[in-house]
Amino acid sequence: MRVNIIAKRGWILERMARELEKAIPGVTINCGNRERTICPDAALNYYMPAKDVLKFPAETPTLGLWTHGEILPEILAGLTASTAMNEKMGEYLRKRGVRHVTVIHPGTEPPRHPAIFGVVGRAYSNGRKGPELVEAAVEAGFSFVACAPKEKIRATARGQWHCPVTHTTQDREAFYRSIDYLVVTSLEEGGPIPVLEAIARKVPVIAPDVGFCWEFPCYHFERGSWESLRSVLEGLTRPPTWQGWIDAHAALFRRLTRRAA
């Protein structure tokens, strides 16, 4: 299987193409040349972006990456199949009758360390603070720590929050430095004040629509919903990777070359 990618040098699309060239046997960029060019004997010519099919037309099967912009009929006429970087663009293509559209998110390097999520305060017996959400998150493998109001209740706070209690409000500056995100799991609130503290310390906030949370910039989730919170946590800790980008393209290349054969 020989796939040639037509990509402009020195652009993010070249980086995306390089990840495919490095990992998938038979993939080249511009037939090994510096300037964009097709390979007449390639099983597939892949245009990054799709509009380059107008400048470098090929008679062999063609694939085009749509990033954004207007869909021109003359571009579609030169493509056998299409990819899109996001679901919005993919749906935009499909609604206009474009066939064989595959959405593949670009990747990035994995984070250097797992994200640390923090909660502040104590969980009351009436369940108003939503400690079961923290329990579910810890069981799902997310790293949570808590900041207790006072040293004398620090020993009991571990049982309330189902995660390590690393600081008290006396040393909350150190607590905010130790976390990547503040999470509010409450079902009811007047504030909460930790939202203001986190924003003042440039710590992103994840919160439901309680108190004044959504009056400030934060990541939203549905109040009391573990599924909603999990979606946010996963989105922040498990971004698309280059390996996912590679694997999806390898499968697509196999499908298109088999179809052409």
Secondary structure, 3 states (H helix, E strand, C coil): CCEEEEECCCCHHHHHHHHHHHHCCCEEEHHHCCCCCCCCCCCEEEEECHHHHCCCCCCCCEEEEECCCCCCHHHHHCCCEEEECCHHHHHHHHHCCCCCEEECCCCECCCCCCCEEEEECCCCCCCCCCHHHHHHHHHCCCEEEEEECCHHHHHHHHHHHCCCEEEEHHHHHHHHHHCCEEECCCCCCCCCHHHHHHHHCCCCEEECCCCCHHHCCCEECCCCCHHHHHHHHHHHHCCCEHHHHHHHHHHHHHHHHHHHC
